[in-house]
Amino acid sequence: MFPLPRLTGAFTRATAAVAAVVLAVVLGWAAPASAQVPPGIPSTATAQSQLNSLTVRAKGPQTGYDRSLFPHWNVVQSPCTARQYVLRRDGRDVVTNSSCQPTSGRWYSAFDNVWVHDDPSRISVDHLVALSEAWKTGAASWSTARRTQFANDVNNTQLWLATPSSNSSKGDKDPSQWMPPNRSVHCAYVKSWVNVKYVYGLTVTSTEKSSIQSTINTAC
């Protein structure tokens, strides 16, 4: 019997890297390298252009709003719901069961610079532009299908991981009313906000636009 060749450290690392890529292909997904903020955040120049094109208008009333008018956490990639998809997409070392429910992993809340370990019930998936905020800035006239798309959009920058406390603190406030306590994420936060409002044709108030512009000027 021939002796097995001795694996060098470089060969071992290369083999591990290839294995990781193969695993990602087999599973059909892989977390972004940073796994800290959603993928697809636009460049500063793109965000600026999007901000310039947004319609400035006072917010409408919340009359008639109900969260159930935005069917959410629907299945977006069978068997994964939008929430499960984001937990898997933006987490680290995430293990899921046959129903796509994470059973262990690590998740980063960029809002407050907090890591959550192992227990997915301790991390929220936040609608960056809150459903009630969307209602007051254009979504009140949408069809149910459009609201469903908005509430389960895993392809834009609408869904962020957040601790329940930061999610609650943010509520339905716009960037002129609330910004993440973690200042290092301010640029990504406002660019994501602008991107969502641009993609869905939502309006901004003059105060909101001014606050976003100030953050782009100073943090990006």
N, C-alpha and C positions, 0 to 999 in steps of 0.2 A: 504494500500500500504506500502510495507516495505521500509524503508529508504535505500538509496544507501550507500554502505560501503565507508568510507573515504579512499582515496588513499594516501598511504605514498609516500614520495619522492623517496624511493628506488624502490617501485613498479612502479611508473610513469616512472622512468628512464629505468627500465627493459622493460616495455611495449613499450616505444619509440624505444628501441634498436631492439626489435623483429619486430616492424613495419617497421623499416628501412631495416632489412634483407629481410622481405617479399616483400617490395617494390622493392628491388634490384633484387630479384628472378623473380618477375612479369615482370619487365622491361628488364631483361636479362643482366644487367650490373651494375657495381658499380665502382666508382672512387677509385683508390688506397688510402690507409690511408693518405699518404703524399700529394698526388695529386700535386706533384711538378716536378717530373722527370718521364720519361716513365718507366713502369714496365719492369722487365726482364734484368736489367743491371747485367752483370756477376760479380762474385767475383773477387777480385784482382788476386788470384791465377789462375783462369780460363782465365782472360784477359791477364795475363802474358804468359800463355801457347799459347793462340791464337796469340799474338804478335810475339812470337818466331817462329811460323809456317808460318807467312806471307812472301810472295815472295818480295824481295827488288829489285826494278827496277825503272829506271827513268820514269817519266810520259810521256805518248805518246802525240801526237799533238791533238789540239782541232779541227782539220780539219774535216769537215763533221758534227760537233755537232749541234744539234738543240733541243731545249727543247721539241718540239712536238714528238721527237723520243722516249720519255718516257711518254706515256699516263698517266696522273695523275689526282688525285681526282676522281677516279672511284668509283662506288658503291662496298663496301666491306661487308656490312651487311645491306641488304635492309631495309629501303630506304637510309641508311646512306652512304655517300661518305667517303673516307679515312680521309679527312679533318674534316668532321662533327664527325666522329667516335672519332678522337683524341681530339677534343674540348670537347666532352662529357666524354670521358674516363679520361682525365687528369684535367678537370675543377672541380670546386666546386659549388654545388647548381645550376647545369645547368638545365635549362628548355628548351625543344625543341618543335617545332611545329610538325605537322603530316608528314612533309617532312624531319624530323630529323635536321632541321636548328635551332641552338641555338638562343633563343630570350633573354635570360638573364643568368647570372652566374658570376663566378669569375675565372680568369685564371692567372697562375703564369708563368712568363718568368724567368727561372732559369739562363739564360745567364747573365742578368743584374739585377736580384733580384727585379723585378717589378711586381706588381699585376695590372691586368686590370679588371675593374668591368663593368658588364652589357652589354657592347657593343662588340660583337664578331668580328666586323670588325677591332677592334684595336689590335687584336692578330693574329699572323701568325702561321702557322704550317710549320716548317722548315725541309727540308731534311738534316739531320745531315751531311751525306756524300752527298754533292751537286751532282746534276745530271751531271753537266759538269766535276766535279772531278771524278765521277764514269766512265764517258766516257774515260777520259785520263788514267785510271788505270785498264781498262779491259772491260768496258761495251760497247765499240765501236764494239766489235765482238759478242755481245749478240743478241738474237732474240728479236723481239718486245714484245713477251709474257714475257720474262725474265725482260726486262726493265720496263714493266708495273707492274710486281710483286714488283720490287725494289722501284718504285715510289709510291706505295700504300701499303707498308708493315707496317701493324699495329701490327704485331706479334713479331717483333724484336725491336731494340732500334733506329730505323732510323728516326722516326718522333717526333720532339720536339716542344713544344709551345715556341714562341719567340716574343718579341715586333718587329714591323717592322724595327725599327732602329737597333736593334742588329742583326736581320736577314740580313739586308743590309750590315752592317759592316762585318759580317762573310763572306758573299758571297760564293765563292767556294774555300775558303782557307782551307788548312789542318792545323793540330795543331801546326806545326812548323811556320806557318804564322799568325795564329790568335788563341787566346784563350779567353773564356768568361771573361769579366771584373769582374764578380762575382767569386772570387777565390775559394769560398767554394764548387763550383760545378766542379772544375777542374778534380778531380778524376773520378767522374761519367761520365764526358764528354769524357775523353780519353778512358775509359773502353767501353763506348758505341760505340765510333768511331772504336776501334779495333774489337769489336763484329760484327759490320756491314761489315767491310772489310773481316773479317774471313768468315762469313756466305756466302758472295757473291763471295769469291775468288778474291777480288780486291788486287792490289799490293800497296806497300808503297815505298816511296823514303827513302834513308838512313838517310837524315836529318829529315824526318817525324818520322821515327822509333826511332831515337835518342831522339827527343823531347818528344815523347810519353813515352819512357822509363824513361826519367828524371822526368816527371810529376808523373808517377806511383811510382817512388822511393821517391819523396818528398811530394806528396799530398795524397797518398793512405795508 
